[in-house]
Amino acid sequence: MEFEKKEFLTSFAASENYPDYHYPEIAVLGRSNVGKSSMINALCNTQKLVKTSGQPGKTRLINYFLINKMFCLVDLPGYGYAKVSKIEKEKWKDRIEGYLMKSKNLICVFHLIDIRHEPTKDDVLMHEWLVYFRIPYVVIATKSDKISKNQCHQQKIKIAEQLKLPIISSIIEFSTIKKVGIRTIQNMLDEILSKEETTS
């Protein structure tokens, strides 16, 4: 799938009634500074759709982007950023969990993990949360250009062990710099959306 048409729809902090554009929704989830905004821009072949920043914790709202008038990418706030107050962390947690529980159109979550490190406690808890509530997900290991191929393989093994994934091949390597994983994710989106059409 080529992301030919993409547009920003809305941002919001929290709501009892989440926006319903009647499109399937793919949520992008991960720790602050894991590369969510960069990945969305790379998939859309633009640097302008989502604002990126070297400063973690910049995405504090839930942002909706309409792709090809077929589905929405939903950029969720990053979690795990240490340099914010406990109250602010709780707000972000409530926004993330509130959306995941209440969105009527969510069909899959892209859970991003920094491949350079083992999953953090927050990563593991979020993954367990997705599993417990039976929310379909895909694990994407970002920033694969920062380490060698052998290191990537070893890190994927560690990520699979920490998250209790059955096989490491279920983890998609991704790099904005080297354009790794873009086509794989686009093809996966085709499969996810096709499956959604047949079941709806």
C-alpha positions as CSV (number, residue, x, y, z in Angstrom):
1,M,0.0,0.0,0.0
2,E,1.3,3.4,-1.0
3,F,0.3,6.3,1.2
4,E,-0.8,8.5,-1.6
5,K,-3.3,10.7,0.3
6,K,-2.7,11.7,3.9
7,E,-4.2,14.4,6.0
8,F,-4.3,15.6,9.6
9,L,-7.7,15.3,11.1
10,T,-7.7,16.3,14.7
11,S,-5.9,16.4,18.1
12,F,-7.4,16.0,21.5
13,A,-6.4,15.4,25.1
14,A,-9.2,13.2,26.4
15,S,-12.8,12.5,25.8
16,E,-15.6,10.3,26.8
17,N,-16.7,10.1,23.2
18,Y,-13.7,9.6,20.9
19,P,-13.9,10.9,17.4
20,D,-15.7,8.5,15.1
21,Y,-14.7,9.0,11.5
22,H,-16.1,5.6,10.5
23,Y,-12.6,4.5,9.3
24,P,-10.6,1.6,10.8
25,E,-7.9,2.8,13.2
26,I,-4.3,1.7,13.6
27,A,-2.8,3.1,16.7
28,V,0.9,3.9,17.0
29,L,2.2,3.3,20.6
30,G,5.6,3.4,22.3
31,R,7.9,5.1,24.7
32,S,8.8,8.7,24.4
33,N,11.5,9.2,21.7
34,V,11.1,5.7,20.3
35,G,10.5,7.2,16.8
36,K,6.7,7.2,16.4
37,S,6.5,10.5,14.5
38,S,9.5,9.6,12.3
39,M,7.9,6.2,11.4
40,I,4.6,7.8,10.5
41,N,6.4,10.3,8.3
42,A,8.5,7.6,6.7
43,L,5.4,5.5,5.9
44,C,3.8,8.5,4.4
45,N,6.9,9.5,2.5
46,T,7.0,13.0,3.9
47,Q,8.7,14.9,6.7
48,K,5.8,17.3,7.2
49,L,2.8,15.3,8.4
50,V,3.9,14.8,12.0
51,K,6.2,17.1,13.8
52,T,9.3,15.4,15.1
53,S,11.5,16.5,18.0
54,G,14.7,15.4,19.6
55,Q,13.1,16.2,23.0
56,P,11.2,13.2,24.4
57,G,7.6,13.7,25.6
58,K,6.6,16.2,22.9
59,T,3.5,14.2,21.8
60,R,1.1,14.8,24.6
61,L,-2.2,14.7,22.6
62,I,-3.9,12.0,20.6
63,N,-3.5,12.8,16.9
64,Y,-5.5,11.4,14.0
65,F,-4.3,11.1,10.4
66,L,-6.4,9.9,7.5
67,I,-4.6,7.8,5.0
68,N,-5.9,7.2,1.4
69,K,-9.4,7.9,2.8
70,M,-9.3,4.2,3.9
71,F,-8.1,4.2,7.5
72,C,-6.7,6.4,10.3
73,L,-3.3,6.3,11.9
74,V,-3.7,7.4,15.5
75,D,-0.5,8.7,17.1
76,L,-0.7,8.2,20.9
77,P,1.3,10.1,23.5
78,G,4.7,8.5,24.4
79,Y,4.9,6.8,27.7
80,G,7.8,6.4,30.2
81,Y,9.3,9.9,29.9
82,A,11.0,10.5,33.3
83,K,11.3,14.3,33.2
84,V,7.6,15.1,33.8
85,S,5.6,15.2,36.9
86,K,3.7,12.1,38.3
87,I,0.5,14.0,37.6
88,E,1.4,14.5,34.0
89,K,2.4,10.8,33.6
90,E,-1.0,9.8,34.9
91,K,-2.7,12.1,32.4
92,W,-0.8,10.5,29.6
93,K,-1.5,7.0,30.9
94,D,-5.2,7.8,31.1
95,R,-5.2,9.2,27.5
96,I,-3.5,6.1,26.2
97,E,-5.6,3.5,28.1
98,G,-8.8,5.5,27.6
99,Y,-8.4,5.5,23.8
100,L,-7.4,1.8,23.7
101,M,-10.5,0.9,25.7
102,K,-13.0,3.2,24.2
103,S,-12.2,3.6,20.5
104,K,-14.9,2.0,18.5
105,N,-12.8,1.6,15.4
106,L,-9.4,0.4,16.7
107,I,-8.3,-2.8,14.8
108,C,-4.6,-3.0,15.6
109,V,-1.8,-1.4,17.6
110,F,1.7,-0.9,16.3
111,H,3.8,-1.2,19.5
112,L,7.2,0.4,18.9
113,I,10.3,-0.8,20.9
114,D,13.8,0.7,20.6
115,I,15.9,-2.2,19.3
116,R,19.0,-0.9,20.9
117,H,17.8,-1.7,24.4
118,E,15.9,-4.4,26.2
119,P,12.2,-3.6,26.7
120,T,11.7,-1.4,29.7
121,K,9.3,-2.1,32.5
122,D,6.8,0.2,30.9
123,D,7.2,-1.6,27.5
124,V,6.5,-4.9,29.2
125,L,3.5,-3.6,31.1
126,M,2.0,-2.1,28.0
127,H,2.5,-5.3,26.0
128,E,0.9,-7.3,28.8
129,W,-2.0,-4.8,28.8
130,L,-2.6,-5.3,25.1
131,V,-2.5,-9.1,25.5
132,Y,-4.8,-9.1,28.5
133,F,-7.4,-7.0,26.7
134,R,-6.9,-9.0,23.5
135,I,-6.1,-6.0,21.4
136,P,-4.4,-7.1,18.1
137,Y,-0.8,-5.7,17.9
138,V,2.4,-5.7,15.9
139,V,5.8,-5.2,17.5
140,I,8.1,-2.9,15.6
141,A,11.7,-2.6,16.6
142,T,12.8,0.9,15.7
143,K,16.3,2.5,15.1
144,S,17.8,-0.6,13.6
145,D,20.3,1.5,11.8
146,K,22.0,2.3,15.1
147,I,23.4,-1.2,15.6
148,S,24.9,-4.0,13.5
149,K,22.8,-6.7,11.8
150,N,24.1,-9.3,14.3
151,Q,23.2,-7.0,17.2
152,C,19.8,-6.5,15.8
153,H,19.3,-10.2,15.7
154,Q,20.4,-10.6,19.3
155,Q,18.3,-7.7,20.5
156,K,15.2,-9.2,18.7
157,I,15.8,-12.4,20.7
158,K,15.9,-10.4,23.9
159,I,12.8,-8.5,23.0
160,A,10.9,-11.7,22.1
161,E,11.9,-13.3,25.5
162,Q,10.9,-10.2,27.5
163,L,7.6,-9.9,25.8
164,K,7.0,-13.7,25.6
165,L,6.6,-13.6,21.9
166,P,6.6,-17.1,20.2
167,I,9.0,-16.2,17.4
168,I,11.4,-13.3,16.7
169,S,10.2,-13.2,13.1
170,S,7.0,-11.6,14.4
171,I,9.1,-8.5,15.2
172,I,9.5,-6.0,12.4
173,E,12.9,-4.2,12.2
174,F,12.5,-0.6,11.2
175,S,14.8,2.3,10.3
176,T,13.8,5.7,9.1
177,I,17.4,6.5,8.0
178,K,17.9,3.3,6.0
179,K,14.3,2.9,4.9
180,V,14.2,-0.6,6.5
181,G,10.7,-2.1,7.2
182,I,8.6,0.5,5.4
183,R,7.4,-1.9,2.7
184,T,6.9,-4.7,5.2
185,I,4.6,-2.5,7.3
186,Q,2.8,-1.2,4.3
187,N,2.1,-4.7,3.1
188,M,1.0,-5.7,6.6
189,L,-1.5,-2.8,6.6
190,D,-2.9,-4.2,3.4
191,E,-3.4,-7.6,5.1
192,I,-4.9,-6.1,8.2
193,L,-7.4,-3.9,6.3
194,S,-8.3,-6.7,4.0
195,K,-9.1,-9.0,6.9
196,E,-11.1,-6.2,8.5
197,E,-13.2,-5.8,5.3
198,T,-14.0,-9.5,5.2
199,T,-15.1,-9.7,8.9
200,S,-17.1,-6.4,9.0
